[in-house]
Amino acid sequence: MEKDIFELRSSVRKFTNEDVAEADIREMLEAAVKAPSGKNIQNWHFVVVTNKRHINAAADIITEKNKKLRDNVDDEALKKEFKRYLKFGTHFRKAPVLVLFFVSDYPVTGKKIMEAAGSSEEEINALLKADPGIQNISAAAENFMLKAAELGYGTCWMTSQNYASLELQSYFGVDQDKYTLALITPLGAAAEKVDSPPRKSLDKVVSWVW
Ligand SMILES: Cc1cc2nc3c(=O)[nH]c(=O)nc-3n(C[C@H](O)[C@H](O)[C@H](O)COP(=O)(O)O)c2cc1C
């Protein structure tokens, strides 16, 4: 049976050297900006890196920050665990393209009035935890990755490197007063076939209210 678009996308962590056509990247970006966003605010910014030297530098920045953090901690178990995650934040090193997804602030509806009305911290936290600003960039990122899959490319949604987000942001010259790094993805032709891991069945994640 032919795979549908959702099955075509899976997390790809190894890439061939093949270049990605600029026209294809533009198509993915066009798909990304077709995503819905609260109040149609479109609070996103994308950085597309196609230069190997800069992709490598990004991986170095994360590696250095990972070490710096470990060097400032005594707890050996914590250090070991954190080091283990380094590969999940740097496997893009050999990808032909790296895309960084930034998000700017979103004025969450209800926040101001809840604060003025003296709502509890718990109530305000419940509102803010669902962060529509992050939902906007997530929708854009998913569109980007689905279009990449449709065009035959691999991607991998990555957030585990975000402990180095300020350093990455500074390296790529993105205004820190306005934007926050949400996620990154490598982009390229997959070096190997990757199937997604199994999902929980619907009966475990759905409650129907009739
Ligand atoms: C919010 C988010 C953060 C993720 N962060 C990472 C990451 O930092 N590194 C990585 O290799 N994969 C990361 N992934 C990929 C997940 O591991 C992957 O989506 C999941 O295992 C399901 O596999 P699939 O994408 O192949 O369907 C992330 C995915 C999401 C949605």
The ligand as an ORCA input file, in Angstrom:
! r2SCAN-3c Opt
* xyz 0 1
  C       9.345     18.550     20.059
  C      10.268     17.488     19.510
  C      11.589     17.481     19.890
  C      12.480     16.532     19.362
  N      13.814     16.623     19.657
  C      14.675     15.771     19.076
  C      16.069     15.962     19.240
  O      16.509     16.890     19.888
  N      16.904     15.090     18.625
  C      16.451     14.065     17.849
  O      17.273     13.323     17.317
  N      15.121     13.860     17.676
  C      14.232     14.698     18.245
  N      12.881     14.568     18.009
  C      12.406     13.478     17.150
  C      11.620     12.429     17.929
  O      12.514     11.591     18.609
  C      10.750     11.638     16.926
  O       9.846     12.516     16.308
  C       9.950     10.517     17.584
  O      10.816      9.545     18.099
  C       8.999      9.852     16.585
  O       9.721      9.389     15.460
  P       9.406      9.883     13.983
  O       9.662     11.357     13.912
  O      10.363      9.109     13.096
  O       7.984      9.570     13.655
  C      11.993     15.514     18.495
  C      10.650     15.543     18.109
  C       9.805     16.523     18.589
  C       8.383     16.573     18.105
*
